[in-house]
Amino acid sequence: MNAEWVWVVIGLLGQALFSARFLVQWIASERAKRSIIPKAFWLFSLGGGATLLAYALYRKDPVFIVGQGAGLFIYVRNLMLIRRESRLEQETSR
């Protein structure tokens, strides 16, 4: 397997992780009977986005790089907000 195929596999892995987030969100919403976005959605977004960014950098695709780079900021920010909310809930329940 040459380097080109390794990068194709990395790109496909990133796309699979990125796509899995929609499955996670759909299942969580169906269980809750309302639209929700679970923490796992943001974790899959982060993992898939980072992997796809690595692939985009390898391919030197500026459109793909900007898109995934901007998305990573949003995913990390949402995880930070979730973490802060969890900490506040723990403090108020003591």
Secondary structure, DSSP 8 states (H G I E B T S, - for coil): --HHHHHHHHHHHHHHHHHHHHHHHHHHHHHHTS----HHHHHHHHHHHHHHHHHHHHHT-HHHHHHHHHHHHHHHHHHHHHHHHHHHHHHHT-
